[in-house]
Structure formats: structure tokens, C-alpha cells
């Protein structure tokens, strides 16, 4: 007698069709096409969860740079000043402060500027 494992197969195929809910035409009705569509969708989701982190970091850098340039400083010098002042705020928080509260961000910029002034100049080692 041939064993088809049909309850498990039906359950597996049903799960795939449920995952394809909302897809158009054959992709939501037929197992073969739904399986391909769901697999591709999951690959894109996996990839883009990582891409999203990159994209948001770029956005935060752009926002910080725009806010800092209004005070006459560049992004790289600002970040250097924060590091010298041992300010532990990350880019996400800094960009949020820059967008929401200009006065507080101005104080952070002043802290960075003060740290840059007090920072010793890099000495060139002569070989």
C-alpha cells in the first residue's frame, strides 16, 4: 500500500498558502506559485532587515550634519568633539534631539566645540 503522508502534506501546503495571503492571482491560490513567491519574499525580508539598519544610520548622519552646519561646524569635527568630551549619545538620539529640540542640540554642539578647543594638537612624529 502506498503511503502519501497526506495530513502532513496538506498542513504544510496550507501553511504556505496562508503565508501567501494578500498576493495576487496564482501566487495566493496555487501551491507551486505561492511557494516561490513566499520564498522570495522571505529572502527580501531577511536582506532588508539588515539594509534598514544601514539606511537609518545614513538618515541620522544627514540630520545631524544639517543641524551642525547651522552652527558653523562639520559633522566629522562635531563627532570628534563629542568623542573628546566623552559624550555617550548615539547617532539615533542625536538626530532626534537635532530634529525636536534645537536649544538642547545647541548645548551639545557647544560641549563638542569646547572639547575641540581643549584637545591637544596632534604632534607630527618626525622619522
C-alpha positions in Angstrom: 0.0 0.0 0.0 1.3 3.5 -0.9 1.7 5.9 2.0 1.1 9.5 1.0 1.7 11.3 4.3 -1.3 13.4 3.2 -2.3 15.0 6.6 1.2 16.4 7.0 1.5 17.4 3.3 -1.9 19.2 3.4 -0.9 21.0 6.6 2.4 22.1 5.1 0.8 23.3 1.8 -2.0 25.0 3.8 0.6 26.9 5.8 2.3 28.1 2.6 -0.9 29.3 1.1 -1.7 31.1 4.4 1.7 32.8 4.2 0.9 33.9 0.6 -2.3 35.6 1.7 -2.6 39.0 0.0 -0.5 38.0 -3.0 -2.2 38.5 -6.4 -3.6 35.9 -8.8 -1.9 32.4 -8.8 0.6 33.4 -6.2 -2.1 33.2 -3.5 -4.1 30.3 -4.8 -1.8 27.6 -6.2 0.9 25.9 -4.0 3.6 25.9 -6.6 3.5 29.6 -7.3 2.7 30.5 -3.7 5.8 28.6 -2.5 8.1 30.5 -4.9 6.5 33.9 -4.0 6.8 33.3 -0.2 10.4 32.1 -0.5 11.4 35.2 -2.5 9.5 37.4 0.0 11.3 35.9 2.9 14.7 36.3 1.2 13.9 40.0 0.7 12.7 40.4 4.3 15.9 38.8 5.6 18.1 41.0 3.4 16.2 44.2 4.1 16.2 43.8 7.9 20.0 44.4 7.6 19.7 47.1 5.0 17.3 49.0 7.2 19.9 49.5 9.8 22.3 50.9 7.2 19.7 53.2 5.8 18.6 54.6 9.1 22.3 55.3 10.1 22.6 57.4 6.9 19.5 59.3 7.7 20.7 60.1 11.2 24.1 61.3 9.9 22.4 63.6 7.3 20.1 65.1 10.0 23.0 65.6 12.4 25.2 67.2 9.7 22.4 69.6 8.6 21.8 70.7 12.2 25.6 71.0 13.0 26.4 73.0 9.8 24.0 75.7 11.0 26.3 76.3 14.0 29.4 76.5 11.7 30.8 73.1 12.4 31.1 70.0 10.2 29.7 66.5 11.0 33.2 64.9 11.4 34.5 67.7 13.7 31.3 67.5 15.7 31.7 63.8 16.2 35.4 64.2 17.1 34.4 66.8 19.7 31.8 64.5 21.2 34.3 61.7 21.5 36.8 64.1 23.1 34.2 65.3 25.5 33.2 61.6 26.3 29.6 62.2 25.4 27.9 58.8 25.1 24.9 59.7 22.9 24.5 57.7 19.8 23.5 59.0 16.3 19.9 58.0 16.7 19.4 60.1 19.8 21.5 63.0 18.5 19.4 63.2 15.3 16.2 63.0 17.3 17.4 65.9 19.5 18.5 67.9 16.5 15.0 67.5 14.9 13.0 68.1 18.1 14.9 70.4 20.4 17.2 72.9 18.8 18.2 74.5 22.1 19.4 71.3 23.7 21.2 70.3 20.5 22.9 73.8 20.6 24.2 72.9 24.1 25.6 69.6 22.9 27.3 71.4 20.0 28.9 73.9 22.5 30.2 71.0 24.6 31.7 69.5 21.4 33.3 72.8 20.5 34.8 73.3 24.0 36.2 69.8 23.9 37.8 70.5 20.5 39.4 73.7 21.8 40.8 71.9 24.8 42.0 68.9 22.8 45.8 68.9 22.4 47.0 69.3 18.8 48.3 66.1 17.2 52.1 66.1 17.2 53.8 65.0 14.0 56.4 62.4 14.6 59.5 63.1 12.5 61.1 60.0 11.3 
